[in-house]
């Protein structure tokens, strides 16, 4: 019972740590997928322009 305060603060600190990590991984994943979709869209546009110019 005497250590209950220490366990609560440790649990809270670890919860915040994992939450920050989860948000970081989620944000990084979203950024990578978002940039990938932009790159794929620009590649499709570039291929379409090169095919039109070649004919």
N, C-alpha and C positions, 0 to 999 in steps of 0.2 A: 504494500500500500504506500510505502514511503516513496517509491520510485515512480509512482503513477504520473507525476508531473513531467519527469524526464521522458517517459515513454510517449506521452502526448506530444511533446515538442519534437521528439525524434520522428514520430509518425507524420506530423504535420510537415516537417522539413523534407522528408522523403517523398511525401505526396506532392509537394510543390516542385521538387526536383524532377520527378517523373512526369508531371504535367508540363513543365517547361520543355523537357526532352520530347514528349509526344507532340507538342505544338511545333517544335522546331523541325522534327522529321516530317510532319504533315505539311508544314509550310514549304519546306525544301522540295518535297515530292510534288506539291502543286506547282511550284515554280518550274521545276524541270519539265513536267508534262505540258505546262502552258507554253514554255519556250519551244518545246519539241513540236507542238502543233503549229506555232508560228513559223518555225523553220520548214516544216513539211508543206505548209501552204505556200511559202515563197519558192520552194523547190518545184512545186506543181506549176506555178505561174511561170517560172523560168523555163521549164521543159516545154510548156505550151507555146511560149514565144519562140523558142529555138526551132520547134517543129514547123511553125507557120513561116518562119524566115527561110527554112531549108527548101521549101517547095517552090 
